């Protein structure tokens, strides 16, 4: 049975911009987290993961006080699934909804682990491109998010998932290679509010078919 939520702060964090990650914190302390690295399993995995972390922490989803959701940048389908799920959870629970840039969350994780100067956070955007942003030593975002080829990024220390795929194009340093859901639920409430709309940065790969063109030549004359 779920514990009473009276007087408690129950924060759920979820992000589907890269892998599927979910975390839950009680009164500022991380209670439980879950990560699935399959980038194609957002729909199938997210709801069961949320139910599991809530069960592990012995809280009911309806007792959430805050929902933190990563807005990307990331692929269209993954972001849409995560953000819509967060909206529904917040609505049902009457919880506050706080959207954050996923790159900001990784930056906060890096700053907490390793003191540094200016740096970049980069994630894989596919098509031989990366999503990236530039940060000050304290994790404040200075530029971005943007999408570019990895060899076009400033030559600054870089962390994030893209460092795995493009080690020769980026200035790779020790630091997070993935978003830790524990960091998301702890740092997320203090990160800049980024709205509740997904950060796509470019058109989705899947688009609606346009209006069919006529097979008749426009200049064809009637005989």
C-alpha positions as CSV (number, residue, x, y, z in Angstrom):
1,X,0.0,0.0,0.0
2,X,1.3,3.5,-0.8
3,X,2.4,5.7,2.0
4,X,0.6,8.9,2.8
5,X,1.8,11.8,0.8
6,X,0.6,14.5,3.3
7,X,3.3,17.0,3.8
8,X,5.7,15.2,1.5
9,X,7.4,16.3,-1.7
10,X,7.2,13.5,-4.3
11,X,9.1,14.3,-7.5
12,X,9.0,12.1,-10.6
13,X,11.5,12.7,-13.4
14,X,11.4,11.2,-16.8
15,X,13.3,11.7,-20.0
16,X,13.0,10.1,-23.4
17,X,15.3,12.3,-25.5
18,X,17.9,9.5,-25.7
19,X,17.4,6.4,-23.6
20,X,14.3,5.9,-21.4
21,X,15.0,7.0,-17.9
22,X,12.7,7.5,-14.9
23,X,13.6,8.6,-11.3
24,X,11.7,9.4,-8.1
25,X,12.7,11.5,-5.2
26,X,11.0,11.8,-1.8
27,X,11.6,15.0,0.1
28,X,14.7,15.8,-2.0
29,X,16.3,12.3,-1.6
30,X,16.5,9.9,-4.5
31,X,14.3,6.9,-3.8
32,X,14.6,4.8,-6.9
33,X,15.5,5.0,-10.6
34,X,15.2,3.0,-13.8
35,X,16.9,3.1,-17.2
36,X,16.2,1.2,-20.4
37,X,18.8,1.9,-23.1
38,X,16.7,0.7,-26.0
39,X,16.0,3.9,-28.0
40,X,13.1,2.2,-29.9
41,X,11.2,1.1,-26.8
42,X,9.7,4.4,-25.4
43,X,6.1,3.4,-25.9
44,X,6.4,-0.1,-24.5
45,X,8.7,0.7,-21.5
46,X,7.8,4.1,-20.1
47,X,4.5,3.4,-18.3
48,X,5.7,0.1,-16.8
49,X,8.9,1.9,-15.6
50,X,6.9,4.6,-13.9
51,X,4.6,2.1,-12.2
52,X,7.7,0.2,-11.0
53,X,9.6,3.1,-9.5
54,X,6.4,4.3,-7.8
55,X,5.8,0.8,-6.4
56,X,9.5,0.5,-5.3
57,X,9.1,3.8,-3.4
58,X,5.7,2.8,-2.1
59,X,3.9,5.9,-3.5
60,X,0.9,6.1,-5.8
61,X,1.2,8.1,-9.0
62,X,-1.8,10.1,-8.0
63,X,0.2,11.5,-5.0
64,X,3.0,13.1,-7.0
65,X,3.6,16.7,-6.2
66,X,6.0,17.5,-9.1
67,X,6.8,16.0,-12.5
68,X,10.1,16.9,-14.2
69,X,10.2,16.1,-17.9
70,X,13.1,16.4,-20.4
71,X,12.1,18.2,-23.5
72,X,15.1,17.2,-25.6
73,X,16.3,18.1,-28.1
74,X,15.8,14.6,-29.4
75,X,13.8,12.5,-31.9
76,X,10.2,13.3,-32.6
77,X,8.5,10.1,-31.5
78,X,10.5,9.6,-28.3
79,X,10.0,13.2,-27.1
80,X,6.3,13.1,-27.9
81,X,5.8,9.9,-25.8
82,X,7.6,11.3,-22.8
83,X,6.1,14.7,-22.8
84,X,2.5,13.5,-23.3
85,X,3.0,11.0,-20.5
86,X,4.3,13.7,-18.1
87,X,1.4,16.0,-19.0
88,X,-1.2,13.3,-18.2
89,X,0.6,12.3,-14.9
90,X,0.7,15.9,-13.8
91,X,-2.9,16.5,-14.7
92,X,-4.2,13.4,-12.9
93,X,-2.1,14.0,-9.7
94,X,-2.6,17.8,-9.7
95,X,1.2,18.1,-9.7
96,X,3.4,20.8,-11.0
97,X,4.9,20.2,-14.4
98,X,8.4,21.4,-15.0
99,X,9.9,21.0,-18.5
100,X,13.7,21.2,-18.8
101,X,16.2,21.0,-21.6
102,X,17.8,17.5,-21.5
103,X,21.2,19.0,-22.2
104,X,20.8,21.3,-19.1
105,X,20.2,18.2,-17.0
106,X,23.3,16.5,-18.2
107,X,25.3,19.7,-17.6
108,X,24.1,19.9,-14.0
109,X,25.1,16.2,-13.6
110,X,28.6,17.0,-14.9
111,X,29.1,20.1,-12.8
112,X,28.1,18.2,-9.7
113,X,30.6,15.4,-10.4
114,X,33.6,17.2,-11.8
115,X,34.5,20.9,-11.3
116,X,35.4,22.4,-14.7
117,X,35.6,25.5,-16.9
118,X,33.4,26.1,-20.0
119,X,32.2,22.9,-21.7
120,X,29.8,21.4,-24.2
121,X,27.1,18.8,-23.8
122,X,26.3,16.8,-27.0
123,X,23.8,14.1,-27.8
124,X,23.4,12.0,-30.9
125,X,21.0,13.6,-33.4
126,X,21.5,10.9,-36.1
127,X,22.2,11.8,-39.7
128,X,25.8,12.3,-38.7
129,X,24.7,15.3,-36.6
130,X,24.6,16.1,-32.9
131,X,22.5,18.3,-30.6
132,X,24.6,20.5,-28.4
133,X,24.8,23.4,-26.1
134,X,27.6,25.4,-24.5
135,X,27.8,25.9,-20.7
136,X,29.7,28.0,-18.1
137,X,31.6,26.3,-15.4
138,X,28.6,26.5,-13.0
139,X,26.3,24.8,-15.6
140,X,24.6,27.9,-16.9
141,X,23.8,27.5,-20.6
142,X,25.6,30.1,-22.7
143,X,24.5,29.0,-26.2
144,X,22.1,26.5,-27.8
145,X,20.6,24.1,-28.0
146,X,21.7,23.7,-31.6
147,X,22.1,20.9,-34.2
148,X,25.3,20.6,-36.3
149,X,27.8,18.2,-37.6
150,X,30.2,17.1,-34.8
151,X,33.2,18.6,-36.5
152,X,31.5,22.0,-36.5
153,X,31.3,22.3,-32.7
154,X,33.6,24.6,-30.7
155,X,36.8,22.9,-29.5
156,X,35.8,22.7,-25.8
157,X,35.7,19.8,-23.4
158,X,32.6,17.8,-24.3
159,X,30.4,15.3,-22.4
160,X,27.2,13.5,-23.2
161,X,26.1,10.5,-25.3
162,X,27.5,11.9,-28.6
163,X,31.1,11.5,-27.3
164,X,30.6,7.8,-27.7
165,X,29.8,8.0,-31.4
166,X,32.1,10.8,-32.4
167,X,35.3,10.5,-30.3
168,X,37.5,11.8,-33.1
169,X,35.4,14.9,-33.8
170,X,34.8,16.1,-30.3
171,X,37.1,17.0,-27.4
172,X,36.0,14.1,-25.2
173,X,36.7,14.4,-21.5
174,X,35.7,12.3,-18.4
175,X,32.1,12.9,-17.5
176,X,28.6,11.7,-18.0
177,X,27.9,9.7,-21.1
178,X,24.2,9.5,-20.4
179,X,21.6,11.3,-18.3
180,X,21.3,9.9,-14.8
181,X,17.6,9.9,-13.7
182,X,18.9,10.5,-10.1
183,X,20.4,13.8,-11.2
184,X,17.2,14.7,-13.1
185,X,14.9,14.4,-10.1
186,X,17.4,16.3,-7.8
187,X,18.6,19.0,-10.1
188,X,15.6,19.2,-12.3
189,X,13.4,21.4,-10.1
190,X,16.2,24.0,-10.0
191,X,16.9,24.0,-13.7
192,X,15.5,26.8,-16.0
193,X,11.9,26.2,-17.0
194,X,11.9,25.5,-20.7
195,X,8.2,25.3,-21.2
196,X,6.3,22.1,-22.0
197,X,6.8,21.8,-25.7
198,X,9.3,19.4,-27.3
199,X,12.6,20.8,-28.5
200,X,12.8,19.2,-32.0
201,X,15.2,21.7,-33.6
202,X,14.4,20.2,-37.0
203,X,11.5,18.6,-38.9
204,X,10.6,15.0,-37.9
205,X,11.7,12.2,-40.2
206,X,8.1,11.0,-40.6
207,X,5.9,13.6,-42.3
208,X,2.4,13.5,-43.6
209,X,2.0,12.9,-47.3
210,X,1.4,16.0,-49.3
211,X,-1.5,16.5,-51.8
212,X,-1.1,14.2,-54.8
213,X,-0.1,15.9,-58.0
214,X,-2.1,15.5,-61.1
215,X,-0.6,13.2,-63.7
216,X,-1.9,15.5,-66.4
217,X,0.6,18.1,-67.8
218,X,-0.5,21.6,-66.9
219,X,0.2,22.8,-70.4
220,X,-1.7,20.0,-72.2
221,X,-4.2,21.4,-74.7
222,X,-7.5,19.8,-75.4
223,X,-7.9,18.6,-79.0
